[in-house]
C-alpha cells in the first residue's frame, strides 16, 4: 500500500497515468510488488536487499556482545513440577 501512495499522487492530473506506467517500467523494484518481477529481477533484487541488511549485521552483533557483558549470571530457577504431576 505504501508503494501505491506516490503513484496515486502522480496519477491525479489527467493523462498522467502514462507517466506512472513509464515509472513502473523504469523502477520495478521500488514501484511494483514482487509478483510482477521476472525471475531474473527477483534474484537481483533479493541480492540487493540482502546486501543492505547484511551491512548492519556486524554492528548489531557487536552491540549484542557488549550488552551481554553487562548481564548478571544467575543460577537457573527450579521448574515447578507439582502442576505437571497433577495433570495440569
C-alpha positions as CSV (number, residue, x, y, z in Angstrom):
1,X,0.0,0.0,0.0
2,X,2.9,2.4,0.8
3,X,4.3,1.9,-2.7
4,X,0.9,2.9,-4.2
5,X,0.6,6.3,-2.5
6,X,3.2,8.2,-4.6
7,X,1.7,6.7,-7.8
8,X,-1.7,7.8,-6.8
9,X,-0.5,11.4,-6.3
10,X,1.3,11.4,-9.6
11,X,-1.7,10.0,-11.5
12,X,-4.2,12.6,-10.3
13,X,-3.7,15.0,-13.2
14,X,-5.3,13.9,-16.5
15,X,-3.2,11.7,-18.8
16,X,-0.6,11.3,-16.0
17,X,-1.3,7.6,-15.9
18,X,1.0,7.2,-18.9
19,X,3.8,8.6,-16.7
20,X,3.0,6.1,-14.0
21,X,3.4,3.2,-16.4
22,X,6.8,4.6,-17.6
23,X,7.9,4.9,-14.0
24,X,6.9,1.3,-13.2
25,X,8.9,0.1,-16.1
26,X,12.0,2.1,-15.1
27,X,11.8,1.4,-11.4
28,X,10.2,-2.0,-10.9
29,X,11.9,-2.7,-7.5
30,X,10.6,0.5,-5.9
31,X,7.1,0.6,-7.5
32,X,6.0,-2.9,-8.2
33,X,5.3,-5.8,-5.8
34,X,7.4,-8.9,-6.2
35,X,4.6,-10.8,-8.0
36,X,5.2,-8.6,-11.1
37,X,9.0,-9.2,-11.2
38,X,10.6,-11.6,-13.5
39,X,12.7,-14.5,-12.1
40,X,15.9,-12.6,-13.0
41,X,14.7,-9.5,-11.3
42,X,13.7,-11.4,-8.2
43,X,17.2,-12.9,-7.9
44,X,18.8,-9.5,-8.5
45,X,16.5,-7.6,-6.1
46,X,16.8,-10.2,-3.4
47,X,20.6,-9.9,-3.6
48,X,20.3,-6.1,-3.3
49,X,18.0,-6.4,-0.3
50,X,20.3,-9.0,1.3
51,X,23.4,-6.8,0.9
52,X,21.5,-3.8,2.5
53,X,20.5,-5.9,5.5
54,X,24.0,-7.6,5.8
55,X,25.7,-4.2,6.2
56,X,24.1,-3.9,9.7
57,X,24.7,-7.4,10.9
58,X,28.2,-6.8,12.2
59,X,27.2,-3.7,14.2
60,X,24.2,-5.5,15.7
61,X,26.3,-8.5,16.7
62,X,28.9,-6.2,18.4
63,X,26.1,-4.3,20.2
64,X,24.7,-7.6,21.5
65,X,28.2,-8.8,22.5
66,X,28.8,-5.6,24.5
67,X,25.3,-5.7,26.1
68,X,25.9,-9.3,27.1
69,X,28.8,-8.5,29.2
70,X,26.6,-6.3,31.5
71,X,24.1,-9.1,32.2
72,X,24.4,-10.8,35.6
73,X,24.6,-14.5,35.6
74,X,22.1,-16.2,37.9
75,X,21.6,-19.8,38.6
76,X,18.6,-21.3,36.8
77,X,15.4,-21.4,38.9
78,X,13.7,-24.7,39.7
79,X,10.9,-25.6,37.4
80,X,7.5,-26.1,39.1
81,X,6.8,-29.8,38.9
82,X,3.7,-30.1,41.1
83,X,1.1,-28.9,38.5
84,X,2.7,-31.2,35.9
85,X,2.4,-34.2,38.1
86,X,-1.3,-33.5,38.8
87,X,-2.1,-33.4,35.2
88,X,-2.5,-29.7,34.6
